[in-house]
Amino acid sequence: MLFGLYPLRFSFRARDELYFPPGKSSNILRGAFGTLFRRMACTPDCPGAKVCEHRATCPYARIFEPSSTTAGPSGLADWPRPFVFRATHLDGRTLPAGTPFHFDLNFFDMAHPAIAYFVLTFAQLAREGLGPKRCKVDLLRVTQLHPAAEIYTGDSMRLEPPTEPLEIDLAKPTETTSRITIRFLTPTELKTHAALADRPEFSILADRPEFSILAARARDRISALRALYGPGPLDLDFRAFGDRATAIRMTRCDTKQIDITRRSTKTGQQHSIGGFIGEADYEGDLTEFLPYLRAAEYTGIGRQTVWGKGQISVSTEPRFWTHRMH
């Protein structure tokens, strides 16, 4: 019942003034990485990752456009990407020349820990330019945060991954937890199901982060990442887990909707990357759910996590607790 990942930090220094638009820093980094990574890893005549005959062994296809080559978890013809960027602190910021900055990257592929591809790609991006105006930056170092390890120092790179990933034990802790606060740091969208007469399971977007929906989406994402990139799916009674989650009460909900759009570099079309942000308090026997929520702090939760959505933080500190509903 372990969930493994490599939590990485990429540290830079701006050579020119660098600007990140509000709400879009993670998506800008994702898009820049994908564009350059494809150019570095694929041949010019590649027809595309989904139809390429070499996609089973192509690092770009596996990391940036993963899809099923054999039977996989139900409903996952297009696999979740094995990484998320964490750059919310850069949203809306202008960094003068000479300013140090960083972003974090959580990488979940335990079967093929290809960290060197990220380092090489961002080292090249630093030379070519980063951000909307392609500003030059220096990649100073890349480190693993937990357990601490040095991967790249500007003049040398560790080709093999750190010997140990961060592993989160999903087993039920011995210490009980009865109250938590969850902060939704970036726009979040949670899918749920509505029972209809002709379609018993019809996906809709939840308008409130009810705990049963939140726990189910955290469980499903963790299980999918484990199944596709780790030791296998969770050995868990999903239905019983979901039934127990319905007993958790929301005691406060202070969220609001945020509207943000992104423009696809491939199609030119605009897509919504909005959702709700804010806080919610929950009470009940939360002990077995806390490890999944801790893992979800790294994986993100809900839809479009690769665009920077669904970033959460979990607190058990009593100063956050209230007993009122909004």
C-alpha positions as CSV (number, residue, x, y, z in Angstrom):
1,M,0.0,0.0,0.0
2,L,2.8,2.4,-0.8
3,F,2.6,5.2,-3.3
4,G,5.9,6.4,-4.8
5,L,7.1,9.6,-6.5
6,Y,10.1,11.8,-7.1
7,P,9.4,15.3,-5.8
8,L,11.9,17.5,-7.8
9,R,12.8,21.2,-7.6
10,F,14.2,23.1,-10.6
11,S,16.0,26.3,-9.6
12,F,16.8,29.1,-12.0
13,R,18.0,32.7,-12.3
14,A,16.4,35.1,-14.7
15,R,18.7,36.8,-17.2
16,D,16.0,39.0,-18.6
17,E,12.8,40.3,-17.0
18,L,10.4,37.3,-16.8
19,Y,6.6,37.4,-16.5
20,F,4.1,34.6,-15.7
21,P,0.4,35.4,-16.4
22,P,-2.1,34.9,-13.6
23,G,-3.2,31.3,-13.2
24,K,-1.1,30.0,-16.1
25,S,2.4,29.3,-14.9
26,S,2.1,25.5,-14.6
27,N,0.4,25.3,-18.0
28,I,3.1,27.5,-19.6
29,L,5.8,25.2,-18.2
30,R,3.9,22.1,-19.3
31,G,3.5,23.4,-22.9
32,A,7.1,24.6,-23.2
33,F,8.4,21.3,-21.9
34,G,6.2,19.2,-24.3
35,T,7.0,21.2,-27.4
36,L,10.8,21.1,-26.9
37,F,10.8,17.5,-25.5
38,R,9.1,16.3,-28.7
39,R,11.6,18.2,-30.9
40,M,14.5,16.6,-29.0
41,A,13.1,13.0,-28.7
42,C,11.2,12.5,-32.0
43,T,12.3,12.5,-35.7
44,P,11.0,15.3,-37.9
45,D,8.8,13.0,-39.8
46,C,7.1,11.5,-36.8
47,P,3.3,11.2,-37.5
48,G,2.4,11.8,-33.9
49,A,2.7,9.9,-30.6
50,K,-0.8,8.2,-30.9
51,V,0.0,6.6,-34.3
52,C,3.8,6.3,-34.2
53,E,4.9,2.7,-34.5
54,H,7.6,3.3,-32.0
55,R,5.4,4.8,-29.3
56,A,5.8,1.8,-26.9
57,T,9.5,2.7,-26.5
58,C,9.5,6.4,-27.2
59,P,10.2,8.5,-24.1
60,Y,8.2,11.4,-25.4
61,A,5.1,9.2,-26.0
62,R,5.4,7.6,-22.6
63,I,5.9,10.8,-20.6
64,F,4.0,13.5,-22.5
65,E,1.3,11.7,-24.6
66,P,0.9,8.3,-22.8
67,S,-1.8,6.0,-24.2
68,S,-2.7,2.3,-23.9
69,T,-0.7,-0.2,-26.0
70,T,-2.2,-3.2,-24.2
71,A,-5.2,-3.8,-21.9
72,G,-5.2,-1.2,-19.1
73,P,-7.5,0.1,-16.4
74,S,-11.0,0.6,-17.5
75,G,-11.7,3.9,-19.3
76,L,-8.0,4.8,-19.6
77,A,-7.3,4.7,-23.4
78,D,-5.5,8.0,-22.7
79,W,-3.4,7.6,-19.6
80,P,-2.9,10.3,-17.1
81,R,0.6,11.9,-17.6
82,P,3.1,10.7,-14.9
83,F,4.0,14.2,-13.8
84,V,2.5,17.5,-12.5
85,F,4.1,20.9,-12.2
86,R,3.9,23.0,-9.1
87,A,4.4,26.7,-9.9
88,T,1.4,28.5,-8.4
89,H,3.7,30.9,-6.5
90,L,4.8,32.3,-9.9
91,D,1.3,33.2,-11.1
92,G,1.0,36.9,-12.0
93,R,4.6,37.6,-11.0
94,T,7.2,39.8,-12.9
95,L,10.8,38.7,-12.0
96,P,13.5,41.3,-12.7
97,A,16.7,40.2,-14.3
98,G,19.0,38.5,-11.8
99,T,16.1,37.2,-9.7
100,P,16.3,33.5,-8.5
101,F,13.1,31.5,-8.9
102,H,12.1,27.8,-8.9
103,F,9.2,25.5,-9.7
104,D,8.5,22.0,-8.5
105,L,7.8,18.9,-10.5
106,N,6.3,15.6,-9.1
107,F,7.2,12.6,-11.2
108,F,5.3,9.3,-10.7
109,D,6.8,6.8,-13.1
110,M,8.5,4.2,-10.9
111,A,8.9,1.7,-13.7
112,H,10.9,4.1,-16.0
113,P,12.2,7.0,-13.8
114,A,13.4,9.1,-16.7
115,I,14.3,12.3,-14.7
116,A,17.2,13.1,-17.0
117,Y,14.7,13.9,-19.8
118,F,13.2,16.7,-17.7
119,V,16.7,18.1,-16.8
120,L,18.0,18.0,-20.4
121,T,14.8,19.6,-21.8
122,F,14.7,22.5,-19.2
123,A,18.4,23.1,-19.6
124,Q,17.8,23.6,-23.3
125,L,14.7,25.7,-22.6
126,A,16.8,27.9,-20.3
127,R,19.0,28.7,-23.3
128,E,16.2,29.2,-25.8
129,G,13.9,31.2,-23.4
130,L,11.1,30.6,-21.0
131,G,7.7,32.3,-20.5
132,P,5.5,34.1,-23.0
133,K,8.3,36.3,-24.2
134,R,10.9,33.6,-24.3
135,C,13.2,35.2,-21.7
136,K,16.6,33.7,-21.2
137,V,17.2,32.1,-17.8
138,D,20.0,30.0,-16.2
139,L,19.2,26.5,-14.8
140,L,21.2,26.5,-11.6
141,R,20.4,23.1,-10.1
142,V,17.8,20.3,-9.9
143,T,17.3,18.6,-6.5
144,Q,15.0,15.9,-5.1
145,L,13.2,17.3,-2.1
146,H,12.3,14.2,-0.2
147,P,14.6,12.3,0.4
148,A,17.1,15.1,-0.3
149,A,19.4,14.4,-3.2
150,E,21.3,16.5,-5.8
151,I,20.6,15.7,-9.4
152,Y,22.0,18.6,-11.5
153,T,24.4,21.4,-10.5
154,G,24.8,23.4,-13.7
155,D,28.0,21.6,-14.8
156,S,27.2,18.0,-13.9
157,M,24.2,15.7,-13.9
158,R,23.4,12.5,-12.2
159,L,22.3,10.2,-15.0
160,E,20.7,7.6,-12.7
161,P,17.7,8.6,-10.6
162,P,18.1,9.0,-6.8
163,T,18.2,5.6,-5.2
164,E,15.0,6.1,-3.2
165,P,11.8,7.8,-4.2
166,L,9.5,9.4,-1.7
167,E,7.0,6.7,-0.6
168,I,3.7,7.5,1.1
169,D,2.2,4.7,3.2
170,L,-1.5,4.5,2.4
171,A,-2.3,2.1,5.2
172,K,-4.6,3.4,8.0
173,P,-2.5,5.3,10.6
174,T,-2.6,4.4,14.3
175,E,-3.2,8.0,15.3
176,T,-6.8,9.1,14.8
177,T,-7.8,12.2,12.9
178,S,-11.3,13.6,13.3
179,R,-11.0,17.1,11.7
180,I,-9.2,18.6,8.7
181,T,-9.2,21.6,6.5
182,I,-8.5,21.3,2.8
183,R,-7.3,24.3,0.8
184,F,-8.0,24.2,-3.0
185,L,-4.9,26.2,-4.1
186,T,-5.6,26.1,-7.9
187,P,-8.9,25.8,-9.8
188,T,-10.4,22.4,-9.1
189,E,-13.1,20.4,-10.9
190,L,-14.5,17.2,-9.4
191,K,-16.5,14.7,-11.4
192,T,-19.3,12.8,-9.8
193,H,-22.2,10.7,-11.1
194,A,-25.9,11.4,-11.3
195,A,-28.4,8.6,-11.5
196,L,-30.7,9.0,-14.5
197,A,-33.6,6.8,-15.6
198,D,-31.9,5.7,-18.8
199,R,-28.3,6.2,-17.7
200,P,-27.5,5.1,-14.2
201,E,-24.0,6.6,-14.2
202,F,-23.8,10.0,-16.0
203,S,-20.7,12.1,-15.2
204,I,-21.3,15.7,-14.1
205,L,-19.2,18.3,-12.3
206,A,-19.8,18.7,-8.6
207,D,-20.6,22.2,-7.5
208,R,-19.3,21.6,-4.0
209,P,-16.3,19.5,-2.7
210,E,-18.4,17.0,-0.8
211,F,-16.0,14.7,1.0
212,S,-17.3,11.5,-0.6
213,I,-16.5,12.9,-4.1
214,L,-13.2,14.3,-3.0
215,A,-12.0,11.0,-1.4
216,A,-13.2,9.0,-4.5
217,R,-11.3,11.1,-6.9
218,A,-8.1,11.0,-4.8
219,R,-8.4,7.2,-4.5
220,D,-9.0,6.8,-8.3
221,R,-6.1,9.0,-9.4
222,I,-3.7,7.3,-7.0
223,S,-4.8,3.9,-8.0
224,A,-4.5,4.7,-11.7
225,L,-1.0,6.1,-11.3
226,R,0.1,3.1,-9.3
227,A,-1.4,0.7,-11.9
228,L,0.2,2.4,-14.9
229,Y,3.5,3.6,-13.5
230,G,4.1,1.7,-10.3
231,P,3.7,-1.7,-8.6
232,G,0.0,-2.1,-9.5
233,P,-3.5,-0.9,-8.6
234,L,-4.6,-0.5,-5.0
235,D,-5.5,-3.6,-3.1
236,L,-8.7,-1.9,-1.8
237,D,-12.4,-2.4,-1.6
238,F,-13.3,0.7,-3.5
239,R,-17.1,0.5,-2.8
240,A,-16.6,0.1,1.0
241,F,-14.0,2.9,0.9
242,G,-16.6,5.1,-0.8
243,D,-19.4,4.1,1.6
244,R,-17.3,5.1,4.6
245,A,-16.4,8.4,3.0
246,T,-20.1,9.4,2.9
247,A,-20.1,9.5,6.7
248,I,-17.7,12.5,6.7
249,R,-19.4,15.8,7.2
250,M,-18.5,19.1,5.6
251,T,-18.8,21.8,8.4
252,R,-17.6,24.8,6.3
253,C,-17.3,25.5,2.6
254,D,-15.7,28.8,1.6
255,T,-15.1,28.4,-2.2
256,K,-15.5,30.5,-5.3
257,Q,-15.4,29.9,-9.0
258,I,-12.4,31.1,-11.0
259,D,-12.6,31.5,-14.8
260,I,-9.3,31.1,-16.7
261,T,-8.7,30.0,-20.3
262,R,-5.7,28.6,-22.2
263,R,-5.1,28.6,-25.9
264,S,-3.9,25.4,-27.5
265,T,-0.6,25.8,-29.4
266,K,-1.7,22.8,-31.6
267,T,-5.2,23.9,-32.6
268,G,-5.4,27.6,-31.6
269,Q,-8.6,26.8,-29.7
270,Q,-9.3,28.2,-26.2
271,H,-10.0,25.8,-23.3
272,S,-11.3,26.6,-19.8
273,I,-8.9,25.8,-17.0
274,G,-11.1,27.3,-14.4
275,G,-12.8,25.7,-11.3
276,F,-13.3,26.5,-7.7
277,I,-10.6,27.6,-5.2
278,G,-10.9,28.2,-1.4
279,E,-11.2,26.1,1.7
280,A,-13.5,23.5,3.3
281,D,-13.6,21.9,6.7
282,Y,-14.5,18.2,7.3
283,E,-15.3,16.2,10.5
284,G,-15.7,12.5,11.2
285,D,-13.5,9.5,11.3
286,L,-10.9,10.7,8.8
287,T,-8.1,8.5,9.8
288,E,-8.0,6.1,6.9
289,F,-8.5,8.9,4.3
290,L,-5.7,11.1,5.5
291,P,-2.9,9.2,3.7
292,Y,-4.8,9.4,0.4
293,L,-5.2,13.1,0.9
294,R,-1.5,13.5,1.7
295,A,-0.7,11.7,-1.5
296,A,-3.2,13.9,-3.4
297,E,-1.2,16.9,-2.3
298,Y,1.5,15.6,-4.7
299,T,-0.7,14.2,-7.5
300,G,-3.4,16.8,-7.6
301,I,-7.1,15.9,-7.7
302,G,-9.9,16.1,-10.2
303,R,-9.8,17.1,-13.9
304,Q,-6.8,18.5,-15.9
305,T,-4.2,18.2,-13.2
306,V,-1.5,18.3,-15.8
307,W,-2.5,21.9,-16.6
308,G,-1.9,22.8,-12.9
309,K,-5.5,22.3,-11.7
310,G,-6.5,20.5,-8.5
311,Q,-3.6,21.4,-6.3
312,I,-4.6,21.0,-2.6
313,S,-3.1,21.3,0.8
314,V,-4.3,19.5,3.9
315,S,-4.2,20.8,7.5
316,T,-5.0,19.1,10.8
317,E,-4.2,22.3,12.7
318,P,-7.1,23.3,15.0
319,R,-6.8,27.0,14.2
320,F,-8.6,26.3,10.9
321,W,-11.6,24.5,12.4
322,T,-15.0,26.1,12.5
323,H,-18.6,24.8,12.9
324,R,-20.5,26.8,10.4
325,M,-21.6,26.4,6.9
326,H,-21.3,28.9,4.1
